[in-house]
Amino acid sequence: MSRRSIAALSALCAGVAALTASVSFADPVDEALEIDGVEMITRAPAPEGHPFDEVLSGWLFREAETRATQADSFENPGMLSVERGADVWETVDGTMGKSCASCHDDAAETMKGVGARFPKWDADSGKPINVELQIDKCRVENMGAEAYKFDDPDQVALTAYIKHQSLGTPVKLDLSEGEMQSWWEKGKQSYYTRTGQLNLACASCHEASMGKYIRADHLSQGQANGFPTYRFNTAGMVSLHNRFRGCVRDTRAEMPKAFSDELMALEVYVTWRGTGLSVETPAVRQ
């Protein structure tokens, strides 16, 4: 091994040791979350086969100021994206002269509950489909418009708007559709597979270390029920696949493409892990 390799390995070990040394413990808060008069389910019995007895919203692990910001829709900066999504919903685009509203009318009625049931099976592609991919499918097939590029601001905003219509609705996937169960299995395998130079899996932080502080970050169960979510550390909205990719990057592993089979399977499994929690989109996190 070269001197440079030895130095790099020593630095990596020192970083991991420093990270481990900075770990402390804290319990999630025992508070209720109400948004716009709707009480959120932030604690729910875990579904059969879950590693925890109870599933917990990430809101319970945040600092008081962050929790208060999410509880107040006027103060929640993520609502600006929801408002943008409402405009996109009404905007005509593509060769067919249609908008989302042309087919789906009032989103408050037609999209209610939708965000709690995705990902779902898409028979046309033979794969699970999430809200973002369903939007793209509708744009291409029903509007004659181009699919959005990943994390296009309008894609994130429209996804946030659609999911916001399910605010307070408990998450529940139908794993009996198509081959959803096999994708769940693939996602579970990814969740527990260690990767990257740091040799970490999703479970390393959100299961084995749930409830611990690592430096300033209070590790939650890593639930997906609030995405897209507003994050103070980036001062903007973050999509679920953006967050997945960020976590993979942090392990120093090769970053998969957004909406790849690997990440779609992971979305199925992670969403299932939050079964029974309310949709909180747009959640606010640090």
DOVO-689279 format. One record per residue: residue in three letters; x, y, z of N, C-alpha, C, O in turn. Coordinates in pm, whole numbers, plus 50000, padded with zeros to 5 digits. Each point is the difference from the previous one (the first is absolute). Layout:
N
ALAXYZXYZXYZXYZ ...
//
This chain:
286
MET500854988150000499155011950000500895012550000500955000950078 SER498745008749835500805012149990499815009050121499034998550075 ARG501915010849944499875009550111498725008249987499335003050100 ARG500335000649777498785007949978498774991950040499095005550062 SER500874981649903498864991650036499904998350151498915000550057 ILE502264997650007500014998550146499495012750066499244999450096 ALA501185012249853499575012850056498505001949983499325004850091 ALA500164991349791498575001549974499194990850092498965003950053 LEU501564983749965499314990550087500025004950145499004998650071 SER502115007049972500115005150137499045011550022499375001050106 ALA500525007849794499095011450011498564995350008499205005550076 LEU500474984249844498654994650001499684993950136498925002450055 CYS502014989749999499784993850131499875010550109499204998650091 ALA501595012049899499935010750099498655007049993499425003850103 GLY500084998049774498695006549984498894991750058499115005250067 VAL500934981649909498984991150055500084999850152498975000050068 ALA502264999849986500185000050145499455012750062499384999750106 ALA500865011649829499515012850051498485000349997499365005250091 LEU500084989249801498554999649987499394991550110499005003950061 THR501604984649965499504991050104500105006450137499124998450084 ALA501985008849938500215006150130498995011050029499755003350116 SER499675002549778499095011250018498544995650013499105008450004 VAL500664978450003498644995050009499475001650143500664996650097 SER498115008749912499305000650128498554996149974499594998149885 PHE499625000750221498654994749986498965010650037500255008850082 ALA498594990249856498855008550034498744993149952500004993449896 ASP498935008050179498734994049963499215009449910500155012250010 PRO498994982449902499095008649925499045006950096499694994550106 VAL499835017349859499125007550089498644993350011499594992449911 ASP499725010350196498654994950021499035011749982499465005450096 GLU500324998349777499135011249967499074996149885500264990449928 ALA498665017250058499064997749890500225010449892500305011650029 LEU499554984349848500155008949885498645002149935499344990549960 GLU500275022150030498765003749930500335010449894500675009950029 ILE498864987849849500255009349890498675003749937499254991349956 ASP500475021550040498745005149941498794993050059499054996749928 GLY500995001050203498874993850067499914985049985499074993750050 VAL501915000349880500014985549979501084993950089501175003849991 GLU498454986850094500974993550087500764989349922499404991149939 MET501915009850065500854990549930500244987750087500095001050122 ILE500004987549813500394987750069501524999349994500574996749896 THR500085006250215501464999950004500564987550067501214997749997 ARG497914994250063500374987150058498954989849958498815002550014 ALA501634986349936499054989849955500564986150027501224998149998 PRO497914992150027500484986250016500694995449872499515002449890 ALA501614991150125500754995549883499294988449933499394991750067 PRO500675007649798499404988549931500774987250029501155000450042 GLU498214988549935500644987150024501284998749918500025003249881 GLY501024992250183501284998349932500915012150013501124999849949 HIS498415010750119500815012150017500994997950114499674993150097 PRO501535012549895500984998050107499665007550129500494996350107 PHE498685014149884499595007450119498584996350039499224995249918 ASP500445007050208498624998050045499125011949963498794998549984 GLU501835013350003499275012249972500755008149896501225001250007 VAL498055004349896500635008749902499815014550043498945003850048 LEU502105004249933500045013650051500315009949889500924997949920 SER498325012750074500275010749904501325006850031500385001450116 GLY500325002949780501235007550019499785013150073500945005650057 TRP497824999449940499675012650070500314998950149500395009950062 LEU499444978449996500204998150143501475001250040500315001650118 PHE500584997749786501435000450027500635013749975501205001750021 ARG498005007949936500545013049963499995009550119499344997650101 GLU501415013349886500045010250104498675007550006499234999949904 ALA500535006750210498715006550023499675010349891498865000849955 GLU502135007050003499755010249898499594993749867499115005049933 THR501544984250031499674993049876498604994150007499235000949905 ARG500454993050209498664994350016498925010849989498974997949936 ALA501285013550125499035011049996499835005549859498895003849961 THR502194996449963499925005049862499124991149915499215005049920 GLN500934981950095499154991149922498545000850043499104998649917 ALA500665003650211498635000250051499225012249953498775000050005 ASP501935010349949499365012549956500155001349849501095003049950 SER497834994749976500085000449854500425013649947500585001049892 PHE499125009750185500415013449956501515001650011500625006849918 GLU499984986850183501445001150021500804989449922501195001849977 ASN498164987449984500684989049932500465004449861499155002149913 PRO502174999250063500475004549869499704990149889500005003649883 GLY499744983850152499664990149899498675002849932499744995149891 MET499405012950175498705003149941500135008849877499095000649918 LEU502055006350067500235007749878500084990649879499545003349891 SER501064985150130500084990049893498624994349971499664997549885 VAL499555000250220498634995249980499195010049919499244996149912 GLU500935016850118499305010349924500455000249854499195001849909 ARG502094996450070500504999149863499394987949930499645000749883 GLY500254988250189499394988049943498565002349961499534994549900 ALA499755013550178498605003249966499925007449868499084997949921 ASP501905010950054500045007249872500334990449885499395000849893 VAL501574990350129500374990249897498794991249967499794996649884 TRP499444999750217498814991649983499035006249899499344992849925 GLU500585020350072499065007049913500615004349867499305005249913 THR502004992750070500705005049883499894990349882500344988350011 VAL499185016849877499914992149877501394998149941500785009549991 ASP499544978249970501314997049944499854988449902499094991850014 GLY501815007749886499994988849906499125002449879499305010049989 THR500784980449919499325001349870498504997750007499275003349906 MET500254991050206498584997050011499195011250067498794999050015 GLY501915011550024499315011550057499314997150132498915004950025 LYS501724987150058499404996350127500885003850119501215002049986 SER498174999050129500695001350127499634987950085499184991949959 CYS501415007050158499604989350093498515001450034499274990150008 ALA500305022350010498615002750038499024996249891498824997550028 SER501645002149848499104996549890499394986250019498844997749967 CYS501954993150087499524986450024499564997750144499054992650026 HIS501655013950068499814996750141499255010750081499784998350120 ASP499835012549813499195010450065500645005050130501185003550001 ASP498054996950106500455005450128500854989850073499504989550043 ALA501785013649972500934990550063499614996850144500274989050048 ALA499115020450021499604997750139499044988250011499924993550104 GLU499365003849788499074988749999500604987849930499964989050054 THR500585013049827500454988649920501334994150045500284988349974 MET500545019750095501314995250045500014996550148501034995750051 LYS497885005950017499954996950143500264985150022499294991649945 GLY501715005350134500354986150029501014994149904500594989650030 VAL499615016849855500914994449899501424999050053500674989849982 GLY499805020750084501375000250048500314989650105501164996950025 ALA497804997750037500194989850104500114986049942500334990650072 ARG499405007849799499954986649939501124997349901500104988949947 PHE500745021050027501134998149908501274997150079500165004850112 PRO500754987249828500014993949867498934989149986499604993650097 LYS499955004749780499044989549968500454993149872500915004649932 TRP498454984350037500414992049885499535006549871498865004449989 ASP502054996049912499685005349868500104988549900501094995649965 ALA497764999749989499974988449911500695002949867500584990949940 ASP499365021550013500595003349870501514998049999500564994849904 SER500105009550204501454998950006500454987150070501164996149989 GLY497924997450082500354988050075500895003150118500844991950039 LYS498985020150018500815004550112499145008650093498925004449962 PRO501564997950160499325009850085500195014049941500985002849932 ILE498065005850096500055013849952499725009050119499114997250081 ASN501645013749929499755009650108499265012149945499665000449882 VAL500085009550202499225011649955500735007349888499375004249903 GLU501954997450110500755007249898499894993049864499795006549898 LEU500364980450102499934992649873498574999749945499814999849879 GLN499195000250209498625000749955499725013549933499305000749899 ILE501275009950158499885013249938500604999849860499395004849904 ASP501824989550085500654999549869499194991749901499905003649883 LYS499544985450164499204991549913498785007749947499674999149882 CYS499685008250206498845007949958500405011149903499305002749903 ARG501855003650125500455010849911500254994749858499575006249902 VAL501114982650088500344994649869498784994449928499785003149883 GLU499424988750186498904992949935498725008349986499274998449903 ASN500465010450193498725007050001500095014849967498995006449969 MET502234999250037500175014349972500855002649877500005011149946 GLY500744978850010500915002149889501155009150039500545007249916 ALA499854992450211501095008150052501194991150031499874987850009 GLU501285018350009501194992450034499994996350148499455007250084 ALA501154981449946500194996350140500955009950065500895005349934 TYR498934997150194500895008950072501384993650017500124987850011 LYS500905020449989501304995450043499964998350152499265007050069 PHE501534983949982500004997250143500235012750081500925007849972 ASP498244994250126500075011250094499775013549934500395010350055 ASP498994989849827499545012849945499135006650107499174993350061 PRO501005019749962499205006750104498504997949984499284998950099 ASP500245000549777498564997749978499624985650036498914997650050 GLN502004992949925499734986150039499894998850151499074993650051 VAL501865012450021499984999550146498775007050054499344995050091 ALA500345016649851498855007850048498694992749975499134999650087 LEU500714994649796498774992949968499854987550086498904996750043 THR502214996549981499974988350088499595004150141499184993450064 ALA501395017749985499665005050133498525003950007499334997250099 TYR500185009149796498605004349997499054988050003499024999950074 ILE501294990149844499144988149995500034992750134498954996050051 LYS502235002150005500094993050128499355007950114499464994250094 HIS500615019049896499415008450105498494998150010499415002350106 GLN499974993549786498554997650002499654988150090498844998250037 SER502154993849999499804988450088500455002950142500144990750080 LEU500095022049954500475003750132499144993450108498795001850003 GLY501854990750085499304993250108499554985949969499634992650091 THR500395003549782499584986649960501104989850033501165002449967 PRO498504986550097501024990050034500584993349875499274996849906 VAL502035001150096500694993149891499624985250000500034993450104 LYS499615001549779499684985749989500204995649856499245004049911 LEU501784987850066500264994749866499274986849980499754992650095 ASP499905004649780499404987249965501084991249939500285000949880 LEU500314990750201501084991349952499484987849923500794992149950 SER497875006450042499444988849925499875003349852499754991149919 GLU500435021550043499915003949860501194994649921501155001150045 GLY498604993149840501084995949912501104992650072499764990150069 GLU501475014949914501164993950064500575009050109501204999750027 MET497945008150036500475009450103500744992950112500985005450053 GLN498584982649985500654993050110501464996849967500875001050087 SER499394995149789501394996749964500865012650000501194999550034 TRP498235011849929500755012650004500245004250145501035005850033 TRP498014991250054500175002450143501214992150051500805005150078 GLU499314982449878501124991650041501335005849951500995000150074 LYS499015004749802501235006249947500365012450080501175002350031 GLY497825005750002500245012050078500524997050138500885006950052 LYS498594982650009500474995950132501464995949995500795003650087 GLN499574989049809501394995749986500925012149987501085000350061 SER498505009749861500815012149985500125007550132501055005650031 TYR497884994450046499965007450126501044994750099500555007750080 TYR499714979349915500914993850096501394997249942500864994550069 THR499355009149806501294997449937500985011550027499715011549967 ARG501424985250091501025010150026500755003449871500344991149921 THR499915021750058500665004249877500995011250030500015005950108 GLY500814996849793500885011650007501224998150087500154989850068 GLN500725020249929501224999550079499714999750150500794994750078 LEU498065011149962499665000150143499264987550043499714998250119 ASN499974992949785499384987150031498725001750083499844993750105 LEU499275014849847498755002850071498804995949916500035000649877 ALA498914995350191498714997449937498995010150052500265007050097 CYS498574993749838498925008450051499734996650146499805008950083 ALA500194978149947499684995350134501055004150103499715000550119 SER501515002449837501065003950093499625012650076500285001350120 CYS499095008149810499595012650064498564999350051499745003850114 HIS499344991549802498585001550029499384988350076498815000150031 GLU502004990049999499524988850081500944997750119499595001650115 ALA501654994749857500954997350108500315012450083500254999050120 SER499735012849817500375012450071498835009550017500205011550036 MET498584983949938498825008550015499935005750142500134992750098 GLY499665020549911499915006550129501315005850049500015007250100 LYS501084989849834501305005250042500275013649934499485003049893 TYR501335004750173500565012149940501364996749942500844994450068 ILE499375009149807501334999749942500335014449965499495005649903 ARG501385000250179500255014449993498675007250020499384998350104 ALA500185009749799498775007750022498764993349943498915005550007 ASP501264982649938498884993449932499384989350089500684990650041 HIS498055010949988499254990350079499414989949902499125003449921 LEU501354984350083499614990049901498594994850025499694995150109 SER499475006149790498634995050007499934986249937501024993949970 GLN497765001250011499814987149932500105001549848499894990149927 GLY500315022050025500175002049856498734997849922500034993949893 GLN498845010950158498724997949934499845009149877500625010649992 ALA498554984949914499845007149873498695007749990499695005749896 ASN499524994650212498645005549992499925015149989498915005449982 GLY502235001650027499975014649989500615005449872500085012249983 PHE500334979149926500675004549876499015003149890498924994149991 PRO501475015649923501155008850008499965008450128498935004150046 THR502244998450010500105007050126500895012149988500915000449917 TYR498835009750168500865011850001501114997750102499744996350115 ARG501505005949843501144998250090500735013350018500375006649904 PHE499814997150223500685012550030501444999849953500545010349960 ASN500114977950045501424999649967500275002349851501135003149961 THR497854995449956500155003049858499145011849957500085004649887 ALA499095000350206499105011449973499134997349878499815008749915 GLY499664979250077499144996749887499334986550016500234992850097 MET498945004049805499284987450000500914988649955500835001649911 VAL498994986950151500804988249967499054988549971499144996650082 SER501024997349802499184988449964500564987550067501134999850048 LEU498054989749955500434987650066501224993949932500934995850068 HIS499075003749799501134993949931501255008750010501124994849995 ASN498705018250018501135008750026500634996350135501224999450013 ARG497924998150086500504996450133500664986249999501054998150062 PHE498344992449867500634986949986501415001349945500954994450054 ARG499165013249838501295001549934501015007250090501194997149998 GLY498305012450080500885007050094500544990850106501175000950038 CYS497994990150011500464990250100501044990649940501014997050064 VAL498754998549815500964991249933501335007349981501074994450022 ARG498835018149936501235008249983500775000950131501234999350001 ASP498045002350110500665001650130500724987350046500905000750083 THR498704987849863500724987750033501224998349909500774990550014 ARG499385018849893501084999649901499894987749911500984993249972 ALA497795004449984499744989249906499595006049866499735011949990 GLU500234979849907499575004549868498525003750006499184992150046 MET500495019849906498655005250014499094994549889500305002049882 PRO498594991350152499084994949898499195011549938499865010750059 LYS499614986849824499175010049934498655001250070499484990250055 ALA499965021749944498665001950053499024991549920500124998949878 PHE498924995350190498964991649942500544987149938499314993249924 SER501945003650108500554987149958499244988850070499315002550099 ASP500804985349851499334988750063500424998750146499184997050087 GLU502105005249940500514998850137499305009850094499584996250109 LEU500305016249847499405010150088498474998950003499395003550101 MET500004991749791498554998050005499654988850098499025001050074 ALA501774988349926499784989350097500205005150142499244996650091 LEU501785011749926500255005850132498845009050043499635000150117 GLU499815007549789498865008550034498804991750045499315003650095 VAL500454985249836498904991250041500214995350144499085000650082 TYR502134994849949500264994550133499975010950107499384998250105 VAL501275013049869500055010850099498605005850025499655003050114 THR499574998449781498635005150018499204990350085499245004350088 TRP500914982849887499304989950081500405000950146499174997950088 ARG502085005249939500475001150138499255011050077500005000050123 GLY499395009249806499245010850064498504997749997499235009450019 THR500354978349959498574996749995499295005250125500434997450112 GLY498475009849866499195005150110500305014250039499185006350067 LEU501984999149894500325014050027499265008949901499774996049886 SER499875015850157499325009549911500955005449894501195001750023 VAL498255001049860500745007949902500175014150058499025006250042 GLU502224998749962500285013250059500535010049897500405011050037 THR499614985549838500585008549896499375014049999498785001249997 PRO502055009450005501454999850008500485000450145499725009650073 ALA501004980049969500605000050132501165010050002500475004549896 VAL499964999050223501155009050018501044992750083499714994850108 ARG501495004949841501094993350069501235009250001500075009949928 GLN500904986450156501225007950008500924996649883501085005749989 
//
